[in-house]
Amino acid sequence: MDYRFTIVLITMLSMLAFFAKPAYPRNEYLNNGSNTCNTGSFDISVEQRDRDTDYINNGSSTNENEEQNVKLTYRHWLGSACTDEFKKVQQENMELKQQLELMKMCGRVNSNPSLALNKNFNLLTSKCRGVTPTSSRSRPENSGSLWDELKDDYKKENPDVQLMGDKFLKPSKKKLKIPKYLTDDNIVLPLPKP
């Protein structure tokens, strides 16, 4: 039997297992989406053709033909959304994305004074200079989720309502009730098949 395909398949799966990286979630609030702005393109190509043909007819004749071409091609995209307004919005989105990332990370950068001494981080420290992290400590330490508190209040006001898939405030005192017709001794149920 020929096992070449199996060996190739196992090799590819092994490479996938060893070299693949995990996919991490990203917050795409200002994604790059369709920021490619194409209105057209230029192409330049150089081509050379050599054709040699031999004809033997009442004598010998050879025909040599050489062609050299230089082509300049322009393609214009019809229906392109690349307007001045589109370019302006894309530029604003890139700047906002950079500012939001700096706002998240500048607290860590400014709390590490060794970064300011390293010349490799000059651009980063210059961008984060003057940005102070703010932290909102208005929430009490012992408070839980506001949503859970609202649900618990609703359950206290409406004790008869059962919410699907939700935890209950107190254990349920309801017990499983067996229907009356299953407790009769007159019922003969079929035996399981061997």
Sequence and secondary structure as in RCSB ss.txt:
>XXXX:A:sequence
MDYRFTIVLITMLSMLAFFAKPAYPRNEYLNNGSNTCNTGSFDISVEQRDRDTDYINNGSSTNENEEQNVKLTYR
HWLGSACTDEFKKVQQENMELKQQLELMKMCGRVNSNPSLALNKNFNLLTSKCRGVTPTSSRSRPENSGSLWDEL
KDDYKKENPDVQLMGDKFLKPSKKKLKIPKYLTDDNIVLPLPKP
>XXXX:A:secstr
   HHHHHHHHHHHHHHHH         TT  TT    SEEEEEEEEEEEEEEEEESSSEEEEEEEEEEEEEEEE
E TT    HHHHHHHHHHHHHHHHHHHHHHHHHHHT THHHH GGGHHHHHHHTT        S TT   HHHHH
HHHHHHH TT   TT   SS         HHHH TT        
